[in-house]
Amino acid sequence: MIIKQLAETLTRLVADGERYPRLIDLAAKSRVSKSTLGRARSGESALRIDNLEDIAKAYGLTSWQMLVPNVDPKTPPILVGMEEKLATWPFENAIPRAQFDALPDDKKREIERFILFTIGAVKSQHEEQFRSAEEAKVQAKRKAS
């Protein structure tokens, strides 16, 4: 059931006129291989959770939202109880919500891409710092023995 739902979602979202018209476009954004995406879209195999998360992020969604029938990334479903958390606009000091809502869709996507790029850069920086710390621990253990 889950594999079938994800296959239907990917078939609908990877199409002409959508954010990612081809699998290769989604693969580039999500960093999930085209062959893995193709197998998931055809329902041949399940995805690993990390791949599902990466695909969902490419659409600005969470993993569970990718499994909602007829999900629309422009108006994603929310969990009951999340309304309060999503009700506040986090960028009010930078741009009022009404002003952002009035922007053309392409400008909104450009801003979204910049935010996702920034988040990715910060995540990469933290991952690199973690790797460096782990390497330092290994070297310290080698010196101690």
Secondary structure, DSSP 8 states (H G I E B T S, - for coil): -HHHHHHHHHHHHSSTTSS--SHHHHHHHH---HHHHHHHHHTSS---HHHHHHHHHHTT--TGGGGSTT--TTS----TT-HHHHHS-TTTTTS-HHHHHTS-HHHHHHHHHHHHHHHHHHHHHHHHHHHHHHHHHHHHHHHH-
